Amino acid sequence: SYCIMECLSTGKRKISTKCKTSKKVKKSPRRIFDFTRHNQRRVAFKLAYLGWDYHGLASQDGIEKTIEAELFNAFTKTCLVENRASSNYTRSGRTDKGVSALGQVISLNVRTNLMNGPGVIVQNSASQTTKQSENVSELQYVKMLNKVLPEDIRILAWAPVDRDFSARFNTICRTYKYYFPRANMNIEILDYMLDVTKCTKKPQYGMASEFPLVLFDCAYKDITWIYDKYAHDLTVKHFKKLWAVHAIKTTLMKQMLNEICIAPNDSPENEKIDSVQVRYDQPGSLTPGHYDQVSTFRPIKTRPTCGLAPAPSIDSKDK
């Protein structure tokens, strides 16, 4: 092939047949990770996530935007598991679309550097390099996973568990919290609704929005969570950044609301509109149908109830 060469001294170009072409570097095929050369370990992970932009925790056919889909993308990308089917995966509690979590717990079998120890599952074909020695330390699970997870999902801690441990069936209790501005809302009505002697049937009401709901904690017996200081500091900085962004948005929206509520009465062409005093009450998006039209609102105690019979009384000798 020919190439054009430019002479620096004369500025003229000439054609040369001796032009060397650069050699193409052949990319070697990516090596397939051999999981049979590594032991496994039964591990529980505590994680937090903002579920507002996800279609729930559980994987669903035809839907990629789920928490579990992102988790297993991270587990496979870091070669901690070969696939979900072989990982013996369990979760503590399933969260629906838009619901977040601070203390969600999952458990599965992951790759380990160790030859023995709590939760270690020895592979007969494991490499001799995985034998326990004073110089062998465990993989930095939290750091590895958080590097490849989306910014709204973070692993907080991990713990070795027994081989038969189930994040679902070993849960002692789960705590959920629902965040909302109280404003002028009568939350004492909840005491009435939870008292089956007073509120014997469920009143009719619409479901509130899902995004303020958080799976706050999952409690277990005899689990000691391991927090990596370096990874934990990075997580704290990361959530501070997220908080700053949302705090700015909240302040901006509040100021916009304050300004919009001041009616522009300085022009004679404007209709007479009284300035509205800002009341930070329940927006209609949290309680659809309740506050969009105040004239149609009915207090809980005056609403129709479902047709379920009240719970039967329990005799003292049967308690």
Backbone torsions as a table, in degrees:
resi	resn	phi	psi	omega
1	SER	NA	156.9	-178.8
2	TYR	-99.4	152.9	171.5
3	CYS	-138.1	151.5	-178.4
4	ILE	-94.0	125.8	178.5
5	MET	-114.2	139.2	-179.0
6	GLU	-108.6	126.5	179.8
7	CYS	-82.1	123.9	-176.6
8	LEU	-68.7	-32.3	-175.5
9	SER	-76.4	-40.2	-175.9
10	THR	-101.7	-16.9	-177.5
11	GLY	75.9	3.0	-179.7
12	LYS	-90.9	154.8	179.3
13	ARG	-104.8	147.7	175.4
14	LYS	-139.9	155.6	-178.0
15	ILE	-96.2	130.8	179.7
16	SER	-120.7	141.7	176.9
17	THR	-98.1	1.2	-176.0
18	LYS	-107.4	23.0	-178.8
19	CYS	-72.1	128.3	179.7
20	LYS	-84.9	128.8	177.4
21	THR	-93.0	142.6	-178.6
22	SER	-70.7	141.1	179.9
23	LYS	-79.6	137.9	177.0
24	LYS	-77.9	130.3	179.7
25	VAL	-82.8	121.7	179.4
26	LYS	-79.4	127.4	178.3
27	LYS	-82.3	126.6	178.7
28	SER	-72.8	141.9	-179.7
29	PRO	-62.2	142.8	-178.8
30	ARG	-65.7	131.0	-178.9
31	ARG	-69.9	137.6	177.2
32	ILE	-80.4	126.8	-178.1
33	PHE	-68.9	128.0	-178.1
34	ASP	-95.5	99.5	-177.9
35	PHE	-71.6	-19.5	-179.2
36	THR	-70.3	-15.2	179.5
37	ARG	-87.4	3.1	-176.5
38	HIS	-130.9	143.0	174.4
39	ASN	-73.4	165.2	175.9
40	GLN	-115.0	163.0	178.2
41	ARG	-141.9	134.9	176.3
42	ARG	-79.2	118.5	-172.8
43	VAL	-133.7	140.2	171.3
44	ALA	-102.5	139.2	178.5
45	PHE	-120.6	134.1	171.9
46	LYS	-98.9	130.2	-176.8
47	LEU	-136.3	158.0	175.4
48	ALA	-125.2	144.3	176.9
49	TYR	-154.3	150.6	172.3
50	LEU	-96.0	109.2	-171.7
51	GLY	-90.2	10.4	-173.7
52	TRP	-59.5	-35.6	-175.8
53	ASP	-101.9	14.4	-176.8
54	TYR	-118.3	154.7	178.4
55	HIS	-89.4	44.8	177.6
56	GLY	93.5	177.6	179.8
57	LEU	-78.0	-48.2	-170.6
58	ALA	-70.4	140.8	175.1
59	SER	-64.8	143.7	-178.8
60	GLN	-135.6	142.2	178.8
61	ASP	-62.7	129.3	177.3
62	GLY	81.8	-1.3	179.2
63	ILE	-123.8	116.9	-178.0
64	GLU	-88.8	-26.3	-172.8
65	LYS	-84.6	71.7	173.4
66	THR	-129.7	160.2	-179.8
67	ILE	-64.3	-44.2	-178.6
68	GLU	-65.4	-34.4	177.6
69	ALA	-61.7	-42.8	179.2
70	GLU	-68.9	-38.1	179.5
71	LEU	-62.0	-47.0	-177.2
72	PHE	-75.4	-23.5	168.8
73	ASN	-60.9	-41.4	179.8
74	ALA	-70.8	-42.9	-178.9
75	PHE	-63.6	-39.7	180.0
76	THR	-77.2	-34.6	-179.7
77	LYS	-65.7	-34.7	178.8
78	THR	-89.8	4.7	178.7
79	CYS	58.6	34.8	175.1
80	LEU	-85.9	-28.9	173.7
81	VAL	-135.5	154.3	177.0
82	GLU	-80.6	-42.8	176.1
83	ASN	-164.4	170.5	-178.1
84	ARG	-66.4	-40.0	-174.6
85	ALA	-60.0	-34.5	-176.3
86	SER	-93.7	2.8	-173.0
87	SER	-94.8	-7.2	-177.5
88	ASN	54.4	53.1	-173.1
89	TYR	-80.5	138.2	172.2
90	THR	-139.9	156.0	178.1
91	ARG	-129.7	152.1	-177.9
92	SER	-72.3	-59.1	-177.6
93	GLY	-137.2	139.3	179.4
94	ARG	-85.8	128.6	176.5
95	THR	-107.7	141.2	-176.0
96	ASP	-83.4	-178.9	179.9
97	LYS	-56.2	130.2	176.2
98	GLY	85.3	-9.0	-177.3
99	VAL	-87.6	140.0	-178.7
100	SER	-103.9	176.6	179.1
101	ALA	-149.6	143.4	173.4
102	LEU	-110.9	-29.4	-177.1
103	GLY	-130.6	37.2	175.6
104	GLN	-65.6	146.2	-179.2
105	VAL	-130.6	134.6	173.2
106	ILE	-127.2	159.9	176.1
107	SER	-140.4	144.6	178.9
108	LEU	-166.9	169.6	177.6
109	ASN	-91.4	124.5	-177.9
110	VAL	-125.6	165.4	178.1
111	ARG	-65.7	145.4	-179.6
112	THR	-136.5	156.3	174.1
113	ASN	-87.4	-13.3	-169.8
114	LEU	-90.9	157.4	178.2
115	MET	-100.1	-23.6	178.0
116	ASN	-153.7	168.4	-178.1
117	GLY	131.7	174.6	-178.9
118	PRO	-57.2	127.4	175.8
119	GLY	80.1	-3.9	-176.7
120	VAL	-74.8	131.7	177.6
121	ILE	-112.0	108.6	-173.6
122	VAL	-79.2	129.3	175.3
123	GLN	-92.4	132.7	-179.7
124	ASN	-61.6	-31.5	-177.6
125	SER	-95.8	11.5	-178.1
126	ALA	-64.9	146.6	-178.7
127	SER	-66.1	148.9	178.5
128	GLN	-65.0	-18.0	-179.1
129	THR	-71.7	-12.0	179.3
130	THR	-88.7	2.5	179.8
131	LYS	-63.1	143.7	-177.4
132	GLN	-66.1	134.4	173.8
133	SER	-149.8	171.9	-178.3
134	GLU	-65.8	-23.9	-176.0
135	ASN	-92.3	-4.2	-178.0
136	VAL	-91.4	126.2	177.1
137	SER	-118.9	159.5	-178.3
138	GLU	-73.6	155.9	177.4
139	LEU	-61.2	148.6	178.9
140	GLN	-87.0	79.2	-171.5
141	TYR	-57.4	-47.9	-174.8
142	VAL	-63.5	-46.2	-179.5
143	LYS	-63.5	-42.7	-178.8
144	MET	-62.2	-46.3	-174.9
145	LEU	-73.2	-42.5	-178.4
146	ASN	-65.1	-22.4	177.9
147	LYS	-66.2	-29.4	-173.8
148	VAL	-114.1	-2.7	178.8
149	LEU	-82.4	154.9	173.8
150	PRO	-61.4	161.6	-173.8
151	GLU	-68.3	-17.9	-179.2
152	ASP	-99.6	13.1	173.9
153	ILE	-130.7	128.3	179.8
154	ARG	-140.8	136.5	170.9
155	ILE	-81.6	128.8	-178.2
156	LEU	-96.5	-40.7	-175.5
157	ALA	-160.6	170.0	177.5
158	TRP	-142.1	164.2	179.2
159	ALA	-155.6	134.4	173.2
160	PRO	-71.1	138.9	-178.2
161	VAL	-133.1	170.7	178.7
162	ASP	-64.6	157.1	-176.2
163	ARG	-62.9	-28.3	-179.3
164	ASP	-96.5	13.0	-178.3
165	PHE	-68.3	137.1	175.7
166	SER	-123.6	123.5	178.7
167	ALA	-60.7	-25.9	179.8
168	ARG	-83.5	-56.1	-170.9
169	PHE	-81.4	-16.0	176.6
170	ASN	-90.1	-0.7	178.7
171	THR	-69.9	129.2	176.7
172	ILE	-80.1	-46.0	178.0
173	CYS	-159.9	159.8	176.0
174	ARG	-123.2	140.4	179.0
175	THR	-114.3	125.4	176.8
176	TYR	-113.0	145.6	175.8
177	LYS	-131.3	145.0	179.9
178	TYR	-124.6	119.2	-174.4
179	TYR	-100.5	131.0	177.6
180	PHE	-159.4	155.0	175.4
181	PRO	-73.6	126.6	-176.9
182	ARG	-68.1	-47.9	180.0
183	ALA	49.5	-125.7	-178.3
184	ASN	-100.7	21.8	-177.8
185	MET	-77.7	137.6	179.8
186	ASN	-87.7	88.8	-177.4
187	ILE	-80.2	-9.5	176.1
188	GLU	-64.9	-17.6	178.9
189	ILE	-63.7	-21.4	178.1
190	LEU	-64.4	-37.1	177.5
191	ASP	-61.4	-39.0	177.9
192	TYR	-65.2	-44.2	-176.5
193	MET	-69.4	-28.0	180.0
194	LEU	-85.5	-8.9	178.8
195	ASP	-92.8	102.7	-174.7
196	VAL	-68.8	-15.4	177.1
197	THR	-78.3	-23.9	179.1
198	LYS	-101.1	-44.2	-179.9
199	CYS	-107.3	86.8	-172.9
200	THR	-81.5	-16.2	179.5
201	LYS	-135.3	148.0	-177.6
202	LYS	-71.4	123.8	175.4
203	PRO	-69.8	155.8	178.1
204	GLN	-80.3	125.6	176.9
205	TYR	-157.4	154.0	178.5
206	GLY	-81.1	154.3	177.9
207	MET	-71.3	138.1	177.4
208	ALA	-76.7	170.3	-179.2
209	SER	-63.2	152.2	-175.7
210	GLU	-87.1	-22.1	-168.3
211	PHE	-71.1	-21.1	175.1
212	PRO	-80.0	-4.4	-176.0
213	LEU	-83.9	135.6	-178.2
214	VAL	-134.7	130.3	167.8
215	LEU	-77.2	98.7	-167.6
216	PHE	-77.4	-38.3	-176.4
217	ASP	-160.4	148.8	172.1
218	CYS	-124.9	120.0	-174.0
219	ALA	-97.4	141.9	179.1
220	TYR	-136.6	162.3	177.1
221	LYS	-100.5	135.0	173.6
222	ASP	61.5	41.7	171.5
223	ILE	-118.2	126.2	176.4
224	THR	-111.1	110.5	-176.3
225	TRP	-74.9	139.6	179.5
226	ILE	-104.1	119.8	178.4
227	TYR	-109.1	121.7	175.2
228	ASP	-81.4	121.3	-172.5
229	LYS	-59.7	-45.4	-178.4
230	TYR	-63.1	-47.5	-179.5
231	ALA	-66.3	-36.3	-179.8
232	HIS	-65.9	-42.0	178.0
233	ASP	-61.5	-39.8	178.0
234	LEU	-64.5	-39.0	179.4
235	THR	-65.5	-42.2	178.5
236	VAL	-61.2	-46.1	178.4
237	LYS	-61.6	-38.6	-178.8
238	HIS	-63.8	-45.8	-179.4
239	PHE	-72.0	-27.6	172.7
240	LYS	-62.8	-39.8	178.5
241	LYS	-64.8	-45.6	177.7
242	LEU	-61.4	-41.5	179.4
243	TRP	-61.5	-43.1	-179.1
244	ALA	-60.2	-42.4	179.9
245	VAL	-62.4	-47.0	-178.4
246	HIS	-71.1	-33.0	177.8
247	ALA	-65.2	-39.7	177.0
248	ILE	-64.2	-43.4	178.9
249	LYS	-62.3	-41.4	179.7
250	THR	-64.0	-45.2	179.2
251	THR	-62.6	-41.1	179.5
252	LEU	-63.8	-44.9	-179.7
253	MET	-65.4	-38.3	178.6
254	LYS	-64.7	-42.2	178.9
255	GLN	-66.5	-39.7	177.0
256	MET	-62.2	-41.4	178.4
257	LEU	-62.9	-42.9	178.1
258	ASN	-60.3	-43.2	-177.6
259	GLU	-71.4	-39.6	-178.8
260	ILE	-65.8	-33.3	-178.4
261	CYS	-72.7	-10.7	175.9
262	ILE	-86.2	107.5	-174.4
263	ALA	-71.1	137.1	-179.5
264	PRO	-81.3	90.9	-177.4
265	ASN	-101.7	14.1	-175.3
266	ASP	-80.4	-9.3	179.8
267	SER	-109.5	134.4	-179.8
268	PRO	-64.8	-19.1	-179.7
269	GLU	-77.8	-15.8	-179.3
270	ASN	-75.7	145.3	171.5
271	GLU	-65.8	150.7	178.5
272	LYS	-69.8	112.2	-179.7
273	ILE	-125.8	123.3	178.0
274	ASP	-75.9	139.7	176.3
275	SER	-61.8	138.6	-176.9
276	VAL	-95.7	128.1	174.1
277	GLN	-75.8	127.2	-175.4
278	VAL	-68.5	124.5	173.4
279	ARG	-118.6	117.5	-177.1
280	TYR	-86.1	66.5	-179.6
281	ASP	-91.0	-172.1	-176.1
282	GLN	-68.0	118.6	175.4
283	PRO	-69.4	152.5	-177.1
284	GLY	-62.0	-21.4	-178.8
285	SER	-68.9	-24.5	179.2
286	LEU	-85.6	-32.1	179.4
287	THR	-130.8	74.4	-174.2
288	PRO	-58.3	132.8	177.6
289	GLY	88.5	-14.3	-176.8
290	HIS	-89.1	-38.7	-174.2
291	TYR	-116.2	-3.2	177.8
292	ASP	-66.1	-38.0	176.5
293	GLN	-130.6	99.5	-174.5
294	VAL	-62.1	-31.5	-177.4
295	SER	-64.0	-23.4	-178.5
296	THR	-97.0	0.3	-177.4
297	PHE	-70.9	136.5	176.8
298	ARG	-123.7	130.7	177.4
299	PRO	-58.4	151.4	-175.8
300	ILE	-54.3	-43.8	-173.5
301	LYS	-68.4	-18.6	-178.4
302	THR	-100.4	3.7	-176.8
303	ARG	-86.6	156.0	174.0
304	PRO	-61.9	151.7	-179.6
305	THR	-115.1	163.1	178.7
306	CYS	-72.5	167.3	-173.3
307	GLY	-88.8	12.4	-179.2
308	LEU	-71.5	141.1	178.4
309	ALA	-74.7	151.3	177.5
310	PRO	-63.5	154.7	-179.0
311	ALA	-62.7	139.1	-179.9
312	PRO	-67.3	145.8	178.3
313	SER	-71.1	149.8	-179.0
314	ILE	-107.8	124.9	178.7
315	ASP	-67.6	146.0	-175.0
316	SER	-60.2	-31.4	-178.5
317	LYS	-75.5	-15.3	179.4
318	ASP	-94.4	-3.2	-177.8
319	LYS	-70.5	NA	NA
